Amino acid sequence: MSFPDRVIQVLLTDQDRIAVEHGPRTVTRGELLAMIGKVAAGLRAAGLGPGSGVAMELGVSPESLAAYLAGYASGCRVLGVRPGLSRAQQRHLIDGGVEQVLTDEAVAKLLRGPAEPVDVRARPQDVARLIHTSGSTGRPKGCAQTYAAMSAHWSWGGAWGPATADLAARMDRYLLFGTLASAVVQDFAALCLLHGGTAVIPELGEGPLFPDVIERLRISASIMNVPRLYQMLTALSEKPVDTESLRALVVSGSPLAPHRLAETAERLGPVVFQSYGQTETGNLALLTPADIAAGVLDAVGRPQSGVEIDIRDGEIFARSPYQMTGYWRDPDQTAEVLVDGWVRTRDLGHFDDAGFLHLSGRTRDVIIVDALPVYAGPIEQVLASLPDVDQAYVVGTPDDRRGEAVHAFVVPRDGRVPDRAVLSAAVRDALGESSVPQTIEFVPEAPMAPSGKPDKRALLVLYPRP
């Protein structure tokens, strides 16, 4: 069954079953289906359909989930605008072939219209969604997935491998939070709905989300990046919380140290999955609770069903039926990453004799902050463009709170003393909050490597970061 027909068909059955829970409010499958029909009817009335570009500037709510599904049912090219982007980045996204922007207010207006049956109009060859990630120029790049790719997707598609089927079976009450602009958030919401579970949206503003939300809302499954996991482990050590309802905790976004993975499994039980993938590829490998129980702690799992991985000179190349077809309107970048149908991940790794994939580093000058890629080059360019700055060098270091932290080394111009607040504001305005350096160190010069190029890593030796 093609995408998104499978989701619609599930919602058509047992329509009194709770599909979404938002605070004290519950939304049944039938009610969610009715919302999808209303938004889709509004899109048709606006002349939007197969091949049309629709941007979603939405929070996390049942209505937002319905809007995304309506966009897919209408055959549109759907892109989510995630929070934290600068205005320039937002404009870049919206200017990329978008014919309508749906805000929470616009969706609410569409939901006041008449209910109509959902008419799935998606065409396999059309682009279903653009999932954006920051590129090496600091401008978001849209990874295009077709409706055909989504029909074969590891989560949305029907051919679940054993690891995915086991994970789906644990999705009775899936914690839906963050932003639906994230492919990961969308994909696990799909896994929940297709399993027959309930997507549980927490009411925010009640203090830290984790770990209390697991006990309070009886959560059975959640996704989490590594820094958030570290924060939760610290909180659990200070104040025990009942996590007995939790059956699946999927950790992704950056490498998880083996001793912390063992600590997590010991504290939470056989519920931990570790996921590896990229925006360009989707999920590539999954480490399961059974793997962890068997003592596999330093790998990211075995390849997902339908995924091929080839190690070329230490670099990971991947191919799957649900990978991107390319970067939207960026043939040059596409040609660099797509090589004869394979995605060049620019991650380094190897397989062991048991078929587990191990990561050993990255070929890219990228810093993973809160599970999102932040590129050093654009930050350096922004800083070096300011009047009081002669040179700027940016590096990343491990950080328990955010995965990695951004640090900048600045060589002042003509003996001036730049204002750190001005430097931070310039980066924030140009690239967004996640790119703002945690520290800015003023240095007289940058050491040189034997190649004659500035040695940024040597700066960390001369000026260690906290």
N, C-alpha and C positions, 0 to 999 in steps of 0.2 A: 504494500500500500504506500502511495506516495505522500510526501510532505506537502501541506500539513493535514492531509485527510485523516491520518491515523489518530491524531489528537482529537479532531472533530468527532470521529466515530466513537471514541472512548467517551467523550462528553455526552453523546446521544444516548448512551446506555446508563441505566441506573441513575436517572437524573436527579433523584433526591439525595444522592450521596454528596457529602461536603467536599468541595474542591478547594476552597480557599477559606482561611480563617484570618480575620484581621481584628485584633483586639476582641471585644465581645461580639463582633459581627461575623456571621458565617454566610458563605456564598455557595450554593449548590452547583452541581454540574449544569443543571438546566438553566440556572440564573446566569452562570458564566457564559453559557452558550448564547443566551439572549443578549447579553452585553456585546459579545463578539458580533452578532448579527446586526445590532444597531450601529456600531462603529463602522462595520463594513458597508452598510447601506449608506452611511454618511460619506464615506470615501467615494462610493460609486456616484452619489449625487454631485460630488465635486469634480467628477470626470476622471477619477483616479482608478487605476486598475493595473493589469499586467504591464510591467516595465516602468511604472511610475515610481518616483522617488519620494518616500515619506520619512521624515525625521521625527524621532520621539524624544521630546524634552520632558520626561515624566519622572515622578517619584515612584515609590514601590507601593502598589495597592492592587486590589482585585481589578479595578478599572484599567490600570496600566497594563496588567497582564492580558486583559481582554483586548486592549488596543494593539499590542504586538501581534497577538494571534489573528486579529482582524486584518492587520496589514498583510500578514502572510496568506490568509485565506483569500484576500483580494488579489494576490499575485504581485504585490508591490515590491519594490526594493526598499527594505526597511533598514534604517540605521538609527542607533541609539546615541544620544549625546550624553556622555558621562559627566558627572560633577567634577569640578576641579580644573577644567580646561580654562585657559586664558580666553579673552574675548576674540583675539586674533585666531586662535585655534578653532573656536566655535564657528566663527565666520567661514573659515576654510571648510569645515564639515558641511555647513548648510549650503555653501555655494557649489558643492559637488554634485549637482544634478538633482537637487531636492525641489519638489513642486509644492509640498505642503509640510508645515511643521505642526505636530500635535503636542499641545501643552496639556496640563491637567485640566485647565479651564475649557479648552477646546473639546477634550474627550467628554467632559461632563455635559457640555452642550449637545454633543452627538447622542449621548445616552438618553436625552429627553425625547428623541425621535421614536418612531414606531418600530416595534420588533419585527424583524424579517428573518426567514430561514437563512442559514449560512450557506452561501454559494461559493465553493472553492474554485477559484479561477486561475490558480498558479500554473505556470508553464515550466516544464523541466529545464529548459535552456536559459531561462531568465535568472538574474541574480536575486536571491531571496533576501540576503542580509549583507550589510557591510559592517564588519566589526573593526573598529579603529584602534590603532596603536601608534604611539609616537615613533616617527622615523628618525633617521640619522640627521635630518635637517631640523628636527624639532617640530615639524608639522605632522599632524596625524595622517597615517596612511590607512586606507580602507581595504581590508582583506575581504574579497568578494567570494561568497559561497552561493552556488546556484541552488535552485530547487531540487535538481537531480542529486546534488551532493548532500543536501539536507535529508533527502529520502533515504540515503545510504548512511546517514550519520550514526555514530556510535550510541547516541542517546535518543534522538528523534526517530531514527529508523527502526525497522522491525526485527532485524537480524542481530539480536543481542548475543554477545559472547558470554561464556560462563561467568567471567568476572563482573561484567555489567549486569547480568541477570541477578547475581548475588547482591550487588549494590542496590539495584532497584527494589529488591525484596525487603530492604531495610528502610524504605522511604515512606513509611506510614504517616509520619508527621515531619515534613521537611521544612527547615527554617529558611524562609525566603527573605533575604535582607540585602543591603548594599545598593546595587543599581542594576536594572534590567538591561542597561546598555552593555553589560558584560556578557560575553558569550558563555562563560562558565555558569553564571547565575541563570541564564536562560536554559542552558542544557540540563542542569540538574532539576530545574522546575519541570521540564518536560519529562524527565525520568520519573519524578514524583507523580505527575498527572497520569502518565501512561501506566504506571504501576497500580493506580487506583488510590493513591494516598492523598493527603491534605497538605497544601502549601500554607504554612503558618507564617504570617507577617507580624512581627512584633510591633507594639506601639513604642515609639522612641521617646526619649526625654525622661527616662526613669533611671538614669545612671548608666554605668557600663553594661554592655549587652551580655558579655560572657563573664563567668559561666552561669550566672543566676537564671538566665533565660531558659536553659536546658531543663532545670527543675520546675520553673514556674509554668512553662508551656508544654511540658512533657514531650520535648523534642526527641525524635528518633534518629534524625539525620541532619547533618549540616556540613557546609564547606568552610574552609578556613585557611588563611595564609599563615606562613610560618611565624611572623612577628606576633600575630594575634594568638596563635597557639602558645607561644612563650608567655604572653601576658596572662592567658587563662591558667596555665600551669602554676604561675606565681600566685594568682588569686586563689586557686584551689589549695595551695599549701598554707595560705594564711587563713582561709575560711572554707572549710569543707562544704560542698554542695552535692546534693543527690543527683548523680548522673546515670542512674540505673536505666532510665528510659532510652538513653543514647545507644544506638546500634550501628551507626556509621558516621565517622568523622573523616571527611576527605581533606587532606592537607596538600596544598599546591602553591605554586608561585615562585618558590626559591628552594634551594637544597635544604634538607633537614638533617642536622647532625645525627649520626647513628645513636649516640648516647641519649639525645633528646627524644628520638623516636622510641627507643626502648623505655625511657621514662614515661612517655605518653601512653604506651601500650600497658605498662604496669599499672598506671594510675586509672586508666579508663577501661581497660579490658580489651577483648578481641573485637574492636570496633574501628581501628585506624586503617584508612587507605591512604596511600601516597600517590598522587597523580602527577604525571609529567606530560607537558605538551606546550604548544605555542598558539598564538592567535592565528597564525598562518596555517597551522596543521590541525588544530583541535587536539583532543586528548590522544596521546601516542602510546603511553604505557601506564600500567596501574600495578602498584604493590598492594597486595591484599592482607587482611588480618592473618590468614593462614600462612602467607609468606613470612610475615613478621614473627609469628609464633614459631616458625621453623628456624628462626635465627637470621633471616635475611634483613639486615639493617642498613646496609650501605649502598643499596641499589634503588632505582625508581620503578622497578617492576618489569614485567614482560610486556611485549607489544600487545596492544588491543587487537581484537579480532579484525582482520582486514587490513591491518597496518603492516607495511614493510619498512624496515630500517636497515640502512647500509652505512657502514663506517668507512669513510674514505680519508686516508691520511689522518686518522684520529678524529675527523669531524663527522657529525651525525647528519645523514641525509635521510629523509622520510618520504613515504608515498602512501596515500590512503584515498579511498573513494570519496571522502568528505573534506579534503583539503581545499584551500582557496584556489580559484582559477587564476588569481593574480591580484595585484594592487589596483584599486579602482583608478582609472585614468592616469596610470603611472607605468608605462611600458618599460622604462629604463630600470626602475627598481625591480619590476617583475622579472626582467631578464637576469638580474643579478641573483635572485633568490630561487627562481624556478629553473632547474637544469634538467632538460630532457624528461620532464614530468615529475621530477623529484624536487622536494623542498629542501633547500640548504638551510639547516637550522642555525649554523654557526655556533653550535654547542659542541663541546668535545666529550667523547665518551668511548665506551667499549662494552662488549658483551662478555660475561663469564661463561664457564662451561655449562651452567644450568640454564642459560638463555636469559639471564637477568641483565638489564641495561644499567650501566653505571655512568654517571656524569663526572667529568674531571675539570671542567672550566668552560669559559666562553671565549670565542674568538672576537667578540664585539666589545667595543669600549662602551659598555652599558652598565648602568647601576640599577638594580631592582629595588625600588622603594615601594613598600606596601603592595608588593606583588605586581607592580606596574613598571615597565621599562622607562628609565630616564637616561637620556644620552648626554655624555659629557660635552661633546662638541658644541651643541647649541648654547649650553650654559656658558662655556668659554667665550663664544662669540658675543653673547650679550654683555658679559662683564668687560671684555676687551674693547667694546665699542663706547664705553663710558669715558668721560673727559679725564678723570683722575687715574685711569688704569692704563698701564703700559702692556702688561701681559697677564693672562689668566690660565690656570691649569686646574682641572677638576678631576677628582678621584672618588672612589667609593670604598667604604670599609664596612665590615660586618656590624650590625646593630640589632640588638635583641628586640627593640621596639618596632622597627620598621623593615627588618630584613637586611637592608643595607642603608647607609647614610651617605649623603652627598657632602663632600668637603671641597672647598675652593682655596687655592693658593694664588694670591694676587701680587704682582709686582707693580708698585705705584709708579705713576708717571711724574718725572721731574721732582722727586722728593715730596710730592703731595701725600696727604693722609686721607684716603677715601673714607666716606661715611658708610659704615657697614649696612646701616638701615637703607640707604639709597641703593646700594648694590643689590640687597635682597629684594627690594621693591621692584627694581628693573627686571630681575629674573622672574619674579612672580607675575608681573604684568605681561611679559612676553611668552612665558612657557607654562605658567600655572604653579600652584603651591608645591606639588611634589618635587619640582626641580630646584626649589630654593635651598641653597647650601645650609647645612646644620652649623658649620663653622666656616669662617673666612679668616685666613691667616695672611698677614702681609709679610712678604719675603723680599730680600734685596735682589735675588736672581734665582733662576731655575737651574739645577745641576744638569749636566749634559750626559747622555749615554754615549757609549763608544761609537754609535752610528752618527753622532753629531746632533741628534735630536734631543729636545728636552726630556729628561727622565722624570716622569711624574711620580713613579713609585719611590724614587730616591727621596723625593720631598717628604714622603711619609716616614722615612728613616730619620731625616733631619728634624722633622717637626711632627712627632707622633700625635695622632688624634686621640681624644679622650674616649 
